Amino acid sequence: VRKLCDASYKRASSILMKNRADLETLAKALLEYETLSGQEITDILRGVKLNRSKEIKKAKQ
């Protein structure tokens, strides 16, 4: 069991380190917007800037 846990931990760490830039990009977007849809996540990872200012203004009215 210990070997399985250690191997899984190493694999998870490796995946996170390989995708560190994407992880940080999504973390920043979540801090700004609090929630993201699947499409918004895809757009952010492709480098598309979200335009939610119009949606926020409509919601406040």
C-alpha positions in Angstrom: 0.0 0.0 0.0 2.9 2.4 0.9 4.5 1.9 -2.6 1.2 2.5 -4.3 0.7 5.8 -2.3 4.2 6.9 -2.9 4.0 6.2 -6.7 0.6 8.0 -6.9 2.0 11.0 -5.0 5.0 11.2 -7.4 2.8 11.0 -10.4 0.4 13.7 -9.2 3.3 16.0 -8.3 4.8 15.4 -11.7 1.6 16.3 -13.5 1.2 19.4 -11.4 4.7 20.6 -12.1 4.4 19.9 -15.9 1.2 22.0 -15.9 2.3 24.7 -13.4 1.8 27.6 -15.8 -1.8 26.5 -16.6 -2.5 25.9 -12.9 -1.4 29.4 -12.0 -3.3 31.0 -14.9 -6.5 29.2 -13.7 -5.8 30.2 -10.1 -5.6 33.8 -11.0 -8.8 33.6 -13.0 -10.6 32.0 -10.1 -9.4 34.7 -7.8 -10.8 37.3 -10.2 -14.1 35.6 -11.2 -14.7 33.1 -8.4 -16.4 30.7 -10.7 -15.6 29.5 -14.2 -17.5 27.4 -16.7 -15.9 24.6 -18.6 -15.8 26.7 -21.7 -14.3 29.6 -19.8 -11.5 27.3 -18.6 -10.9 26.1 -22.1 -10.8 29.7 -23.3 -8.4 30.8 -20.6 -6.0 28.0 -21.3 -6.0 28.9 -25.0 -5.1 32.5 -24.0 -8.5 34.1 -24.7 -9.3 36.9 -22.3 -12.7 36.7 -20.6 -15.1 39.6 -21.1 -17.4 39.4 -18.1 -17.7 43.1 -17.4 -20.9 43.3 -19.4 -22.4 40.3 -17.6 -21.5 41.8 -14.2 -23.1 45.2 -15.1 -26.3 43.4 -16.2 -26.5 41.3 -13.1 -26.2 44.4 -10.9 -29.1 46.2 -12.6 
